[in-house]
Amino acid sequence: MVSEEAKAARAAGQAQGRTVSRYLNALDQTKPKRGRQRSAEKMQARVAELPDEIAQAKPLKRVHLIQELIDLEAELAKEEETVDISEAEGDFISIAAEYSERKGISYAAWREVEVPASVLKAAGVSRGA
């Protein structure tokens, strides 16, 4: 039979794992995209132009234009979803040192997944860890 202490330790570990996962996912979602970035204004202008082009296009060109419209609308919708990383970052800072020690995760490993050095410093995770 598992003791209450062991159950509590397991639950705490699982909660820390969820906190780390939430923060790393938020970091990933806010990471700048590679390549040329289109402004929202340019994308909206293109979305406004496409219906006229679609109406006049031959079938093959029409399908390509419709796909372009779908892609632009999806990209615009994604831009509207803002990820507030501050809460997840604060939660991460509060548990990162303990989690790192318990799981044997080094400073270098956190940096490889692009956790900022300032966050690791605030969390008490040092280069020697």
Secondary structure in CASP SS format (residue, H / E / C, confidence):
PFRMAT SS
TARGET T0000
AUTHOR 0000-0000-0000
METHOD secondary structure of the structure
MODEL  1
M C 1.00
V C 1.00
S C 1.00
E H 1.00
E H 1.00
A H 1.00
K H 1.00
A H 1.00
A H 1.00
R H 1.00
A H 1.00
A H 1.00
G H 1.00
Q H 1.00
A H 1.00
Q H 1.00
G H 1.00
R H 1.00
T H 1.00
V H 1.00
S H 1.00
R H 1.00
Y H 1.00
L H 1.00
N H 1.00
A H 1.00
L H 1.00
D H 1.00
Q H 1.00
T H 1.00
K C 1.00
P C 1.00
K C 1.00
R C 1.00
G C 1.00
R C 1.00
Q C 1.00
R C 1.00
S C 1.00
A H 1.00
E H 1.00
K H 1.00
M H 1.00
Q H 1.00
A H 1.00
R H 1.00
V H 1.00
A H 1.00
E H 1.00
L H 1.00
P H 1.00
D H 1.00
E H 1.00
I H 1.00
A H 1.00
Q H 1.00
A C 1.00
K C 1.00
P H 1.00
L H 1.00
K H 1.00
R H 1.00
V H 1.00
H H 1.00
L H 1.00
I H 1.00
Q H 1.00
E H 1.00
L H 1.00
I H 1.00
D H 1.00
L H 1.00
E H 1.00
A H 1.00
E H 1.00
L H 1.00
A H 1.00
K H 1.00
E H 1.00
E H 1.00
E C 1.00
T C 1.00
V C 1.00
D C 1.00
I H 1.00
S H 1.00
E H 1.00
A H 1.00
E H 1.00
G H 1.00
D H 1.00
F H 1.00
I H 1.00
S H 1.00
I H 1.00
A H 1.00
A H 1.00
E H 1.00
Y H 1.00
S H 1.00
E H 1.00
R H 1.00
K H 1.00
G C 1.00
I C 1.00
S C 1.00
Y H 1.00
A H 1.00
A H 1.00
W H 1.00
R H 1.00
E H 1.00
V C 1.00
E C 1.00
V C 1.00
P C 1.00
A H 1.00
S H 1.00
V H 1.00
L H 1.00
K H 1.00
A H 1.00
A H 1.00
G C 1.00
V C 1.00
S C 1.00
R C 1.00
G C 1.00
A C 1.00
END
